[in-house]
Amino acid sequence: MRAMRVIAGLSTLIAALTVLPAGAAMAQPGVDPNGYVPYSISVGDGPKGIGTGGNVGLTADSSAGTASVFTACQPKSCLPGSVSPLAVGSSPSAVAVSNGTAYVTNTASGTVSVIDVSSGYAYNVVGTITVGGQPTGVAVSPDGTWVYVADNASNLLDVIDSRSRDVITQIPVPDGPWGVAVSPDGTRIYVVANRANVVTVLQAGTYATVGSIPVGSAPGMIALDASGSTGYVANNGSGTVSVLALSGSDLTPGSLAATIPVGSQPWGVAATGSAVFVANNGSGTVSVIDPSSRSVVATVATGTGPFAIARAFDSVYVTNTGSSTVSTIALAADRVNVTWSKVRRTRTVIGVTPRSPAVEYSIVARKSGKVRRGTCTVPSSGSSVRCRVKVGSGLWRVSVQTRLPWQPVAMGAQNKRFSF
């Protein structure tokens, strides 16, 4: 799998990192790939859809008729937190955020609420667009000009001009449209048909149907990777994810490349590049897929009824419909605090750090192009990790690095200096 950055700005650390393939076998006994515990944010009642843009995230609180706004930020700057919910329409289902504007579909009202989130601290509903039917999934073109809304009742894709907030056209699509995605270049629109079990591919602008791709039973949401060449569809009825090989040709929609078993009743899905996250609504878990091996490398327990997933910065956010919460899953393990010591006689450096059950630990020593790798073990107490590396004479820089099962590179270089 090609090397991917976990967060923006990671390139400054790459020289000090140890590259490991996502999904690699854990080295230390006691490392549990399913042991990660997410951070939890309280939001409105019955959250379904979720969207993020910049430092802001919103949930569509289906039972409350509100949209909860929360702070989506890098963990070193702040912890996520929610603010007072905003009243929208009845049974809101999905959220998309673009250029400081959020769009919330209100399924029972037949409307789309428009929310200004550009200020970063004051949020207001600035408009309501009537689309009719039962609007569900929503996506925005990369330039923010066009808003695409799936009408589940009328089997239509509504196209909204974001500037005038008018519905300019309605495109017939197969039975039960729900999830919607747009290619990174904005030229293609992908619509998931929940009752027809297909993904319809439309050409943006002309809205001509390029074709359709069969998927699993009762598909929900769709996510594309950063290149737009691969799509992932959560199949609620079959407990699987369909992997789509997408085509850029005007004549070819793409094809089904693989089918991956996940948890019960998957619905939401997000692709980060290094991993694919799937919300298993019936299992209360998120399956984490390595896109290279197309296998599940970890299963994370969330709240009750996880439904939708969105990414912001170095985390993914999962709505829990039955818990009225959002679970935050980090894309990279936290840098650890290490207690250092050394044994001069054997030229050994020892680092001890508190243990997190889902994290793999490694220790690396470097000197003038030389690299020494040691071992990390979990003592019988299980509360800490003890890492050791033997070096030679001279000045060495040593670090204890950390890696989550879905993290492609080990991080955490402290570059502690030791001289022998």
Secondary structure as a PSIPRED ss2 file (coil, helix, strand):
# PSIPRED VFORMAT (PSIPRED V4.0)

   1 M C   1.000  0.000  0.000
   2 R C   1.000  0.000  0.000
   3 A C   1.000  0.000  0.000
   4 M C   1.000  0.000  0.000
   5 R C   1.000  0.000  0.000
   6 V C   1.000  0.000  0.000
   7 I C   1.000  0.000  0.000
   8 A C   1.000  0.000  0.000
   9 G C   1.000  0.000  0.000
  10 L H   0.000  1.000  0.000
  11 S H   0.000  1.000  0.000
  12 T H   0.000  1.000  0.000
  13 L H   0.000  1.000  0.000
  14 I H   0.000  1.000  0.000
  15 A H   0.000  1.000  0.000
  16 A H   0.000  1.000  0.000
  17 L C   1.000  0.000  0.000
  18 T E   0.000  0.000  1.000
  19 V E   0.000  0.000  1.000
  20 L C   1.000  0.000  0.000
  21 P C   1.000  0.000  0.000
  22 A C   1.000  0.000  0.000
  23 G C   1.000  0.000  0.000
  24 A C   1.000  0.000  0.000
  25 A C   1.000  0.000  0.000
  26 M C   1.000  0.000  0.000
  27 A C   1.000  0.000  0.000
  28 Q C   1.000  0.000  0.000
  29 P C   1.000  0.000  0.000
  30 G C   1.000  0.000  0.000
  31 V C   1.000  0.000  0.000
  32 D C   1.000  0.000  0.000
  33 P C   1.000  0.000  0.000
  34 N C   1.000  0.000  0.000
  35 G C   1.000  0.000  0.000
  36 Y C   1.000  0.000  0.000
  37 V C   1.000  0.000  0.000
  38 P C   1.000  0.000  0.000
  39 Y E   0.000  0.000  1.000
  40 S E   0.000  0.000  1.000
  41 I E   0.000  0.000  1.000
  42 S E   0.000  0.000  1.000
  43 V C   1.000  0.000  0.000
  44 G C   1.000  0.000  0.000
  45 D C   1.000  0.000  0.000
  46 G C   1.000  0.000  0.000
  47 P E   0.000  0.000  1.000
  48 K E   0.000  0.000  1.000
  49 G E   0.000  0.000  1.000
  50 I E   0.000  0.000  1.000
  51 G E   0.000  0.000  1.000
  52 T E   0.000  0.000  1.000
  53 G E   0.000  0.000  1.000
  54 G C   1.000  0.000  0.000
  55 N C   1.000  0.000  0.000
  56 V E   0.000  0.000  1.000
  57 G E   0.000  0.000  1.000
  58 L E   0.000  0.000  1.000
  59 T E   0.000  0.000  1.000
  60 A E   0.000  0.000  1.000
  61 D E   0.000  0.000  1.000
  62 S C   1.000  0.000  0.000
  63 S C   1.000  0.000  0.000
  64 A C   1.000  0.000  0.000
  65 G C   1.000  0.000  0.000
  66 T E   0.000  0.000  1.000
  67 A E   0.000  0.000  1.000
  68 S E   0.000  0.000  1.000
  69 V E   0.000  0.000  1.000
  70 F E   0.000  0.000  1.000
  71 T E   0.000  0.000  1.000
  72 A C   1.000  0.000  0.000
  73 C C   1.000  0.000  0.000
  74 Q C   1.000  0.000  0.000
  75 P C   1.000  0.000  0.000
  76 K C   1.000  0.000  0.000
  77 S C   1.000  0.000  0.000
  78 C C   1.000  0.000  0.000
  79 L C   1.000  0.000  0.000
  80 P C   1.000  0.000  0.000
  81 G C   1.000  0.000  0.000
  82 S E   0.000  0.000  1.000
  83 V C   1.000  0.000  0.000
  84 S C   1.000  0.000  0.000
  85 P C   1.000  0.000  0.000
  86 L E   0.000  0.000  1.000
  87 A E   0.000  0.000  1.000
  88 V C   1.000  0.000  0.000
  89 G C   1.000  0.000  0.000
  90 S C   1.000  0.000  0.000
  91 S C   1.000  0.000  0.000
  92 P E   0.000  0.000  1.000
  93 S E   0.000  0.000  1.000
  94 A E   0.000  0.000  1.000
  95 V E   0.000  0.000  1.000
  96 A E   0.000  0.000  1.000
  97 V E   0.000  0.000  1.000
  98 S E   0.000  0.000  1.000
  99 N C   1.000  0.000  0.000
 100 G C   1.000  0.000  0.000
 101 T E   0.000  0.000  1.000
 102 A E   0.000  0.000  1.000
 103 Y E   0.000  0.000  1.000
 104 V E   0.000  0.000  1.000
 105 T E   0.000  0.000  1.000
 106 N E   0.000  0.000  1.000
 107 T C   1.000  0.000  0.000
 108 A C   1.000  0.000  0.000
 109 S C   1.000  0.000  0.000
 110 G C   1.000  0.000  0.000
 111 T E   0.000  0.000  1.000
 112 V E   0.000  0.000  1.000
 113 S E   0.000  0.000  1.000
 114 V E   0.000  0.000  1.000
 115 I E   0.000  0.000  1.000
 116 D E   0.000  0.000  1.000
 117 V C   1.000  0.000  0.000
 118 S C   1.000  0.000  0.000
 119 S C   1.000  0.000  0.000
 120 G C   1.000  0.000  0.000
 121 Y C   1.000  0.000  0.000
 122 A C   1.000  0.000  0.000
 123 Y C   1.000  0.000  0.000
 124 N E   0.000  0.000  1.000
 125 V E   0.000  0.000  1.000
 126 V E   0.000  0.000  1.000
 127 G E   0.000  0.000  1.000
 128 T E   0.000  0.000  1.000
 129 I E   0.000  0.000  1.000
 130 T E   0.000  0.000  1.000
 131 V C   1.000  0.000  0.000
 132 G C   1.000  0.000  0.000
 133 G C   1.000  0.000  0.000
 134 Q C   1.000  0.000  0.000
 135 P E   0.000  0.000  1.000
 136 T E   0.000  0.000  1.000
 137 G E   0.000  0.000  1.000
 138 V E   0.000  0.000  1.000
 139 A E   0.000  0.000  1.000
 140 V E   0.000  0.000  1.000
 141 S C   1.000  0.000  0.000
 142 P C   1.000  0.000  0.000
 143 D C   1.000  0.000  0.000
 144 G C   1.000  0.000  0.000
 145 T C   1.000  0.000  0.000
 146 W E   0.000  0.000  1.000
 147 V E   0.000  0.000  1.000
 148 Y E   0.000  0.000  1.000
 149 V E   0.000  0.000  1.000
 150 A E   0.000  0.000  1.000
 151 D E   0.000  0.000  1.000
 152 N C   1.000  0.000  0.000
 153 A C   1.000  0.000  0.000
 154 S C   1.000  0.000  0.000
 155 N C   1.000  0.000  0.000
 156 L E   0.000  0.000  1.000
 157 L E   0.000  0.000  1.000
 158 D E   0.000  0.000  1.000
 159 V E   0.000  0.000  1.000
 160 I E   0.000  0.000  1.000
 161 D E   0.000  0.000  1.000
 162 S C   1.000  0.000  0.000
 163 R C   1.000  0.000  0.000
 164 S C   1.000  0.000  0.000
 165 R C   1.000  0.000  0.000
 166 D E   0.000  0.000  1.000
 167 V E   0.000  0.000  1.000
 168 I E   0.000  0.000  1.000
 169 T E   0.000  0.000  1.000
 170 Q E   0.000  0.000  1.000
 171 I E   0.000  0.000  1.000
 172 P E   0.000  0.000  1.000
 173 V C   1.000  0.000  0.000
 174 P C   1.000  0.000  0.000
 175 D C   1.000  0.000  0.000
 176 G C   1.000  0.000  0.000
 177 P E   0.000  0.000  1.000
 178 W E   0.000  0.000  1.000
 179 G E   0.000  0.000  1.000
 180 V E   0.000  0.000  1.000
 181 A E   0.000  0.000  1.000
 182 V E   0.000  0.000  1.000
 183 S C   1.000  0.000  0.000
 184 P C   1.000  0.000  0.000
 185 D C   1.000  0.000  0.000
 186 G C   1.000  0.000  0.000
 187 T C   1.000  0.000  0.000
 188 R E   0.000  0.000  1.000
 189 I E   0.000  0.000  1.000
 190 Y E   0.000  0.000  1.000
 191 V E   0.000  0.000  1.000
 192 V E   0.000  0.000  1.000
 193 A E   0.000  0.000  1.000
 194 N C   1.000  0.000  0.000
 195 R C   1.000  0.000  0.000
 196 A C   1.000  0.000  0.000
 197 N C   1.000  0.000  0.000
 198 V E   0.000  0.000  1.000
 199 V E   0.000  0.000  1.000
 200 T E   0.000  0.000  1.000
 201 V E   0.000  0.000  1.000
 202 L E   0.000  0.000  1.000
 203 Q E   0.000  0.000  1.000
 204 A C   1.000  0.000  0.000
 205 G C   1.000  0.000  0.000
 206 T C   1.000  0.000  0.000
 207 Y C   1.000  0.000  0.000
 208 A C   1.000  0.000  0.000
 209 T E   0.000  0.000  1.000
 210 V E   0.000  0.000  1.000
 211 G E   0.000  0.000  1.000
 212 S E   0.000  0.000  1.000
 213 I E   0.000  0.000  1.000
 214 P E   0.000  0.000  1.000
 215 V C   1.000  0.000  0.000
 216 G C   1.000  0.000  0.000
 217 S C   1.000  0.000  0.000
 218 A C   1.000  0.000  0.000
 219 P E   0.000  0.000  1.000
 220 G E   0.000  0.000  1.000
 221 M E   0.000  0.000  1.000
 222 I E   0.000  0.000  1.000
 223 A E   0.000  0.000  1.000
 224 L E   0.000  0.000  1.000
 225 D C   1.000  0.000  0.000
 226 A C   1.000  0.000  0.000
 227 S C   1.000  0.000  0.000
 228 G C   1.000  0.000  0.000
 229 S C   1.000  0.000  0.000
 230 T E   0.000  0.000  1.000
 231 G E   0.000  0.000  1.000
 232 Y E   0.000  0.000  1.000
 233 V E   0.000  0.000  1.000
 234 A E   0.000  0.000  1.000
 235 N E   0.000  0.000  1.000
 236 N C   1.000  0.000  0.000
 237 G C   1.000  0.000  0.000
 238 S C   1.000  0.000  0.000
 239 G C   1.000  0.000  0.000
 240 T E   0.000  0.000  1.000
 241 V E   0.000  0.000  1.000
 242 S E   0.000  0.000  1.000
 243 V E   0.000  0.000  1.000
 244 L E   0.000  0.000  1.000
 245 A E   0.000  0.000  1.000
 246 L E   0.000  0.000  1.000
 247 S C   1.000  0.000  0.000
 248 G C   1.000  0.000  0.000
 249 S C   1.000  0.000  0.000
 250 D C   1.000  0.000  0.000
 251 L C   1.000  0.000  0.000
 252 T C   1.000  0.000  0.000
 253 P C   1.000  0.000  0.000
 254 G E   0.000  0.000  1.000
 255 S E   0.000  0.000  1.000
 256 L E   0.000  0.000  1.000
 257 A E   0.000  0.000  1.000
 258 A E   0.000  0.000  1.000
 259 T E   0.000  0.000  1.000
 260 I E   0.000  0.000  1.000
 261 P E   0.000  0.000  1.000
 262 V C   1.000  0.000  0.000
 263 G C   1.000  0.000  0.000
 264 S C   1.000  0.000  0.000
 265 Q C   1.000  0.000  0.000
 266 P E   0.000  0.000  1.000
 267 W E   0.000  0.000  1.000
 268 G E   0.000  0.000  1.000
 269 V E   0.000  0.000  1.000
 270 A E   0.000  0.000  1.000
 271 A E   0.000  0.000  1.000
 272 T C   1.000  0.000  0.000
 273 G C   1.000  0.000  0.000
 274 S C   1.000  0.000  0.000
 275 A C   1.000  0.000  0.000
 276 V E   0.000  0.000  1.000
 277 F E   0.000  0.000  1.000
 278 V E   0.000  0.000  1.000
 279 A E   0.000  0.000  1.000
 280 N E   0.000  0.000  1.000
 281 N C   1.000  0.000  0.000
 282 G C   1.000  0.000  0.000
 283 S C   1.000  0.000  0.000
 284 G C   1.000  0.000  0.000
 285 T E   0.000  0.000  1.000
 286 V E   0.000  0.000  1.000
 287 S E   0.000  0.000  1.000
 288 V E   0.000  0.000  1.000
 289 I E   0.000  0.000  1.000
 290 D E   0.000  0.000  1.000
 291 P C   1.000  0.000  0.000
 292 S C   1.000  0.000  0.000
 293 S C   1.000  0.000  0.000
 294 R C   1.000  0.000  0.000
 295 S E   0.000  0.000  1.000
 296 V E   0.000  0.000  1.000
 297 V E   0.000  0.000  1.000
 298 A E   0.000  0.000  1.000
 299 T E   0.000  0.000  1.000
 300 V E   0.000  0.000  1.000
 301 A E   0.000  0.000  1.000
 302 T C   1.000  0.000  0.000
 303 G C   1.000  0.000  0.000
 304 T C   1.000  0.000  0.000
 305 G C   1.000  0.000  0.000
 306 P E   0.000  0.000  1.000
 307 F E   0.000  0.000  1.000
 308 A E   0.000  0.000  1.000
 309 I E   0.000  0.000  1.000
 310 A E   0.000  0.000  1.000
 311 R E   0.000  0.000  1.000
 312 A E   0.000  0.000  1.000
 313 F C   1.000  0.000  0.000
 314 D C   1.000  0.000  0.000
 315 S E   0.000  0.000  1.000
 316 V E   0.000  0.000  1.000
 317 Y E   0.000  0.000  1.000
 318 V E   0.000  0.000  1.000
 319 T E   0.000  0.000  1.000
 320 N E   0.000  0.000  1.000
 321 T C   1.000  0.000  0.000
 322 G C   1.000  0.000  0.000
 323 S C   1.000  0.000  0.000
 324 S C   1.000  0.000  0.000
 325 T E   0.000  0.000  1.000
 326 V E   0.000  0.000  1.000
 327 S E   0.000  0.000  1.000
 328 T E   0.000  0.000  1.000
 329 I E   0.000  0.000  1.000
 330 A E   0.000  0.000  1.000
 331 L C   1.000  0.000  0.000
 332 A C   1.000  0.000  0.000
 333 A C   1.000  0.000  0.000
 334 D C   1.000  0.000  0.000
 335 R C   1.000  0.000  0.000
 336 V C   1.000  0.000  0.000
 337 N C   1.000  0.000  0.000
 338 V C   1.000  0.000  0.000
 339 T E   0.000  0.000  1.000
 340 W E   0.000  0.000  1.000
 341 S E   0.000  0.000  1.000
 342 K E   0.000  0.000  1.000
 343 V E   0.000  0.000  1.000
 344 R C   1.000  0.000  0.000
 345 R C   1.000  0.000  0.000
 346 T C   1.000  0.000  0.000
 347 R C   1.000  0.000  0.000
 348 T E   0.000  0.000  1.000
 349 V E   0.000  0.000  1.000
 350 I E   0.000  0.000  1.000
 351 G E   0.000  0.000  1.000
 352 V E   0.000  0.000  1.000
 353 T E   0.000  0.000  1.000
 354 P E   0.000  0.000  1.000
 355 R C   1.000  0.000  0.000
 356 S C   1.000  0.000  0.000
 357 P C   1.000  0.000  0.000
 358 A C   1.000  0.000  0.000
 359 V C   1.000  0.000  0.000
 360 E E   0.000  0.000  1.000
 361 Y E   0.000  0.000  1.000
 362 S E   0.000  0.000  1.000
 363 I E   0.000  0.000  1.000
 364 V E   0.000  0.000  1.000
 365 A E   0.000  0.000  1.000
 366 R E   0.000  0.000  1.000
 367 K E   0.000  0.000  1.000
 368 S C   1.000  0.000  0.000
 369 G C   1.000  0.000  0.000
 370 K E   0.000  0.000  1.000
 371 V E   0.000  0.000  1.000
 372 R E   0.000  0.000  1.000
 373 R E   0.000  0.000  1.000
 374 G C   1.000  0.000  0.000
 375 T E   0.000  0.000  1.000
 376 C E   0.000  0.000  1.000
 377 T E   0.000  0.000  1.000
 378 V C   1.000  0.000  0.000
 379 P C   1.000  0.000  0.000
 380 S C   1.000  0.000  0.000
 381 S C   1.000  0.000  0.000
 382 G C   1.000  0.000  0.000
 383 S C   1.000  0.000  0.000
 384 S E   0.000  0.000  1.000
 385 V E   0.000  0.000  1.000
 386 R E   0.000  0.000  1.000
 387 C E   0.000  0.000  1.000
 388 R E   0.000  0.000  1.000
 389 V E   0.000  0.000  1.000
 390 K E   0.000  0.000  1.000
 391 V C   1.000  0.000  0.000
 392 G C   1.000  0.000  0.000
 393 S C   1.000  0.000  0.000
 394 G C   1.000  0.000  0.000
 395 L E   0.000  0.000  1.000
 396 W E   0.000  0.000  1.000
 397 R E   0.000  0.000  1.000
 398 V E   0.000  0.000  1.000
 399 S E   0.000  0.000  1.000
 400 V E   0.000  0.000  1.000
 401 Q E   0.000  0.000  1.000
 402 T E   0.000  0.000  1.000
 403 R E   0.000  0.000  1.000
 404 L C   1.000  0.000  0.000
 405 P C   1.000  0.000  0.000
 406 W C   1.000  0.000  0.000
 407 Q C   1.000  0.000  0.000
 408 P C   1.000  0.000  0.000
 409 V E   0.000  0.000  1.000
 410 A E   0.000  0.000  1.000
 411 M E   0.000  0.000  1.000
 412 G C   1.000  0.000  0.000
 413 A C   1.000  0.000  0.000
 414 Q C   1.000  0.000  0.000
 415 N C   1.000  0.000  0.000
 416 K E   0.000  0.000  1.000
 417 R E   0.000  0.000  1.000
 418 F E   0.000  0.000  1.000
 419 S E   0.000  0.000  1.000
 420 F C   1.000  0.000  0.000
